[in-house]
């Protein structure tokens, strides 16, 4: 499976919802719905655990990704990820990375890579 990195730096292709969706695995959807409901204090149902990754324009998206400001901004600016944005790192991205530092580290790695 090809690595898919979201605009914000999350590795979609390692996300349990993405993996459950791609495998069409109802047991995995149920497991992640239970885990995330407890972990994030939300009421997630197994049928909510469907996502084809936020880079897709015509696929299924999980909850927040449908309304994500970072995703919308990146799509408007036509950048592959926020790492390629001239305004990196904006306040919106910094706020997100304060709760998802692993995503910030991924974007920093991408910024250090020389352009091909």
GUZA-626102 format. One line per 4 residues: their letters; for each residue x negated, y negated, z negated of N, C-alpha, C. Coordinates in Angstrom, 1 decimal, padded with zeros to 4 digits, always signed. Each point is the difference from the previous one (the first is absolute). Layout:
# residues N
A> X Y Z X Y Z X Y Z  ...
This chain:
# residues 116
XXXX> -000.8 +001.2 +000.0 +000.8 -001.2 +000.0 -000.9 -001.2 +000.0  +000.4 -001.0 +000.8 -000.8 -001.2 +000.1 +000.3 -000.9 -001.2  -001.0 -000.7 -000.4 +000.1 -000.9 -001.2 +000.8 -001.2 +000.5  +001.1 -000.4 -000.8 +000.7 -001.2 +000.2 -000.1 -000.9 -001.2
XXXX> -000.6 -001.2 +000.3 -000.1 -001.0 -001.1 +001.0 -001.1 +000.2  +000.8 -000.2 -001.0 +001.0 -001.1 +000.1 -000.7 -001.3 +000.0  +000.8 -001.0 +000.4 -000.5 -001.4 +000.1 -000.6 -000.4 -001.3  +000.5 +000.4 -001.1 -000.4 -000.4 -001.3 -001.2 +000.7 -000.6
XXXX> -000.4 +001.2 +000.7 -001.1 +000.8 -000.4 +000.4 +001.3 -000.6  +001.3 +000.2 -000.3 +000.4 +001.4 -000.4 -000.3 +001.0 +001.1  -000.4 +001.2 -000.4 -000.2 +001.0 +001.0 +001.3 +000.8 +000.1  +000.8 -000.4 +001.0 +001.3 +000.6 +000.2 -000.1 +001.5 +000.2
XXXX> -001.1 +000.5 +000.7 -000.1 +001.4 +000.3 -000.4 +000.8 -001.2  -000.2 -000.6 -001.1 -000.2 +000.8 -001.3 +001.2 -000.2 -000.9  +000.9 -000.8 +000.3 +001.2 -000.2 -000.8 +000.9 +001.2 -000.1  +000.4 +000.4 -001.2 +000.8 +001.2 -000.1 +001.4 -000.1 +000.8
XXXX> +000.5 -001.1 +000.1 +001.3 -000.2 +000.7 -000.3 +000.2 +001.5  -001.1 -000.6 +000.5 -000.3 +000.2 +001.4 -000.3 +001.4 +000.3  -000.8 +000.7 -000.8 -000.3 +001.4 +000.2 +001.3 +000.9 +000.0  +000.9 -000.3 -001.0 +001.2 +000.8 +000.0 +000.9 -000.2 +001.2
XXXX> +000.0 -001.3 +000.5 +000.7 -000.3 +001.2 -000.6 +000.8 +001.2  -001.3 -000.1 +000.2 -000.6 +000.6 +001.1 +000.1 +001.5 +000.0  +000.1 +000.6 -001.2 +000.1 +001.4 -000.1 +001.5 +000.5 +000.0  +000.9 -001.0 -000.1 +001.4 +000.2 -000.2 +000.2 +001.0 -001.1
XXXX> -000.6 -000.4 -001.2 +000.0 +000.9 -001.2 +000.9 -000.6 -001.0  +001.2 +000.6 -000.2 +001.0 -000.4 -000.9 -000.4 +000.1 -001.5  -000.8 +001.1 -000.3 -000.5 +000.2 -001.3 -001.0 -001.1 -000.4  -000.8 -000.4 +000.9 -001.0 -001.1 -000.2 +000.7 -001.3 -000.2
XXXX> +001.1 -000.2 +000.8 +000.8 -001.3 -000.2 +000.6 +000.0 -001.4  +000.5 +001.1 -000.4 +000.6 +000.1 -001.4 -001.0 -000.3 -001.0  -001.2 +000.6 +000.1 -001.1 -000.2 -001.0 -000.4 -001.5 -000.1  -000.2 -000.6 +001.2 -000.5 -001.4 +000.0 +001.1 -000.9 -000.5
XXXX> +001.3 +000.3 +000.3 +001.1 -000.8 -000.5 +000.0 +000.0 -001.5  -000.1 +001.2 -000.6 +000.0 +000.1 -001.5 -001.2 -000.8 -000.6  -001.2 +000.3 +000.6 -001.2 -000.7 -000.5 +000.1 -001.5 +000.1  +000.3 -000.5 +001.1 +000.1 -001.5 +000.2 +001.1 -000.6 -000.8
XXXX> +001.1 +000.7 -000.2 +001.1 -000.5 -000.8 -000.5 -000.3 -001.4  -000.8 +001.0 -000.5 -000.5 -000.1 -001.4 -001.1 -001.0 +000.0  -001.0 +000.1 +000.9 -001.2 -000.8 +000.0 +000.3 -001.5 +000.3  +001.0 -000.3 +000.8 +000.3 -001.4 +000.4 +001.3 -000.5 -000.6
XXXX> +000.7 +000.8 -000.8 +001.2 -000.4 -000.6 +001.1 -000.3 +001.0  +000.1 +000.8 +001.1 +001.0 -000.2 +001.0 +000.9 +001.2 +000.1  +001.1 -000.1 +000.7 +000.8 +001.2 +000.2 -000.1 +000.4 +001.5  -001.1 +000.8 +000.2 -000.3 +000.4 +001.4 +000.6 +001.4 +000.2
XXXX> +000.7 +000.2 +001.1 +000.6 +001.2 +000.3 -000.9 +000.7 +001.1  +000.1 +001.3 +000.0 -000.9 +000.7 +001.0 +000.3 -000.5 +001.5  +001.2 -000.3 +000.3 +000.3 -000.5 +001.3 -000.6 -001.4 +000.3  -000.4 -000.6 -001.0 -000.7 -001.3 +000.1 -001.5 +000.1 +000.4
XXXX> -000.5 +001.3 -000.2 -001.4 +000.2 +000.2 -000.3 +000.4 +001.4  +000.2 -000.9 +000.9 -000.3 +000.1 +001.4 -000.7 -001.2 +000.6  -001.2 +000.2 +000.6 -000.8 -001.1 +000.5 -000.9 +000.5 +001.1  -000.1 -000.7 +001.1 -000.9 +000.3 +001.0 -001.2 -000.9 +000.0
XXXX> -000.2 -000.8 -001.0 -001.1 -000.9 -000.1 +000.4 -001.4 +000.4  -000.5 -001.0 -000.6 +000.4 -001.4 +000.2 -000.5 -000.5 +001.3  -000.9 +000.6 +000.7 -000.5 -000.5 +001.3 +001.0 +000.3 +001.1  +000.8 +001.0 -000.3 +001.0 +000.3 +001.0 +001.1 -001.1 +000.2
XXXX> +000.4 -000.3 +001.1 +001.0 -001.0 +000.2 +001.4 +000.7 +000.3  +000.0 +001.3 +000.3 +001.3 +000.6 +000.2 +000.1 +001.3 -000.8  -000.6 +000.1 -001.2 +000.1 +001.2 -000.8 +000.7 -000.3 -001.3  +000.1 +001.0 -000.8 +000.6 -000.1 -001.3 -001.0 -000.7 -001.0
XXXX> +000.6 -000.9 -000.8 -000.8 -000.7 -001.0 +000.6 +000.2 -001.4  -000.9 +000.1 -001.0 +000.5 +000.2 -001.3 +000.3 -001.4 -000.6  +001.1 -000.1 -000.8 +000.5 -001.2 -000.7 -000.7 -001.3 +000.3  -001.0 -000.3 -000.8 -000.6 -001.3 +000.1 -000.6 -000.3 +001.3
XXXX> -000.5 +000.9 +000.7 -000.7 -000.2 +001.3 +000.9 -000.7 +001.0  +001.3 +000.2 -000.1 +000.9 -000.6 +000.9 +000.1 -001.5 -000.2  -000.3 -000.5 -001.2 +000.1 -001.4 -000.2 -001.4 -000.6 -000.5  -001.1 +000.7 +000.2 -001.3 -000.4 -000.5 -000.5 -001.2 +000.7
XXXX> -000.3 -001.1 -000.7 -000.5 -001.2 +000.5 -001.4 +000.1 +000.6  -000.8 +000.9 -000.5 -001.3 +000.2 +000.5 +000.1 +000.7 +001.4  +000.9 +001.0 +000.1 +000.2 +000.7 +001.3 +000.5 -001.0 +001.0  +001.0 -000.8 -000.4 +000.6 -001.0 +001.0 -001.0 -001.0 +000.5
XXXX> -000.8 -000.5 -001.0 -001.0 -001.0 +000.4 -001.1 +000.6 +000.9  -000.4 +001.2 -000.3 -001.0 +000.7 +000.9 +000.5 +000.3 +001.4  +001.3 +000.4 +000.0 +000.6 +000.2 +001.3 +000.1 -001.3 +000.8  +000.4 -001.0 -000.6 +000.1 -001.3 +000.6 -001.3 -000.5 +000.6
XXXX> -001.1 +000.2 -000.8 -001.3 -000.4 +000.3 -000.7 +000.9 +001.0  +000.6 +001.2 +000.2 -000.5 +001.0 +000.9 -001.4 +000.5 -000.4  -000.2 +000.2 -001.3 -001.3 +000.6 -000.5 +000.2 +001.4 -000.3  -001.1 +000.8 +000.1 +000.1 +001.4 -000.3 +000.2 +000.3 -001.5
XXXX> -000.7 -000.8 -000.8 +000.2 +000.0 -001.5 -000.3 -001.4 -000.5  +000.3 -000.3 -001.2 -000.3 -001.3 -000.6 -001.5 -000.3 +000.0  -000.8 +001.1 +000.1 -001.5 -000.2 +000.0 -000.4 -000.8 +001.3  +000.8 +000.0 +001.0 -000.3 -000.7 +001.2 +000.6 -001.4 +000.1
XXXX> +000.6 -000.4 -001.0 +000.7 -001.3 +000.0 -000.9 -001.1 -000.4  +000.2 -001.1 +000.7 -000.9 -001.2 -000.2 +000.3 -000.6 -001.4  +001.2 +000.2 -000.6 +000.3 -000.5 -001.3 -000.2 +001.0 -001.1  -000.8 +001.0 +000.2 -000.3 +001.1 -001.0 -000.7 -000.7 -001.1
XXXX> +000.3 +000.3 -001.2 +001.1 +000.6 -000.6 +001.0 -001.0 -000.5  +001.2 +000.0 +000.5 +001.0 -001.0 -000.4 +000.5 +000.3 -001.4  +000.8 -000.9 -000.6 +000.5 +000.2 -001.3 +000.9 +001.2 -000.1  +000.8 +000.3 +001.1 +000.9 +001.1 +000.0 -000.8 +001.3 -000.1
XXXX> -001.0 +000.1 +000.7 -000.9 +001.2 +000.1 -000.7 +000.2 -001.4  -000.5 -001.1 -000.5 -000.7 +000.0 -001.3 +001.0 +000.5 -001.1  +001.2 -000.4 +000.0 +001.0 +000.4 -001.0 +000.2 +001.5 +000.2  +000.2 +000.5 +001.2 +000.2 +001.4 +000.2 -001.2 +000.8 -000.5
XXXX> -001.2 -000.4 +000.3 -001.2 +000.7 -000.3 -000.2 +000.0 -001.6  +000.6 -000.9 -000.7 -000.1 +000.0 -001.4 +000.7 +001.2 -000.6  +001.0 +000.5 +000.7 +000.7 +001.3 -000.4 -000.4 +001.2 +000.8  -000.7 -000.2 +001.1 -000.5 +001.1 +000.8 -001.4 -000.3 +000.4
XXXX> -000.9 +000.1 -000.9 -001.4 -000.4 +000.3 -000.7 +001.0 +001.0  +000.5 +001.2 +000.1 -000.5 +000.9 +000.9 +000.2 -000.5 +001.5  +001.1 -000.6 +000.2 +000.3 -000.6 +001.3 -001.0 -001.2 +000.3  -000.3 -000.7 -001.0 -000.9 -001.1 +000.2 -001.4 +000.5 +000.3
XXXX> -000.4 +001.1 -000.6 -001.3 +000.6 +000.2 -000.1 +000.5 +001.5  +001.1 +000.5 +000.5 +000.0 +000.5 +001.4 -000.1 -001.1 +000.9  +000.7 -001.1 -000.2 -000.2 -001.2 +000.9 -001.4 -000.5 +000.0  -000.6 -000.1 -001.2 -001.4 -000.4 -000.1 -000.9 +000.8 +000.8
XXXX> +000.2 +001.4 +000.0 -000.8 +000.9 +000.8 +000.2 -000.3 +001.5  +001.2 -000.3 +000.4 +000.3 -000.3 +001.4 -000.7 -001.3 +000.4  +000.0 -001.0 -000.9 -000.6 -001.3 +000.3 -001.5 +000.2 +000.2  -000.6 +001.0 -000.6 -001.5 +000.2 +000.1 -000.4 +000.7 +001.2
XXXX> +001.0 +000.7 +000.6 -000.3 +000.8 +001.3 -000.3 -001.0 +001.1  -001.0 +000.3 +000.8 -000.3 -000.9 +001.2 +001.1 +000.4 +001.0  +000.4 -001.0 +000.8 +001.0 +000.2 +001.1 -000.6 +000.9 +001.0  +000.8 +000.9 +000.5 -000.5 +000.9 +001.1 +000.0 -000.7 +001.4
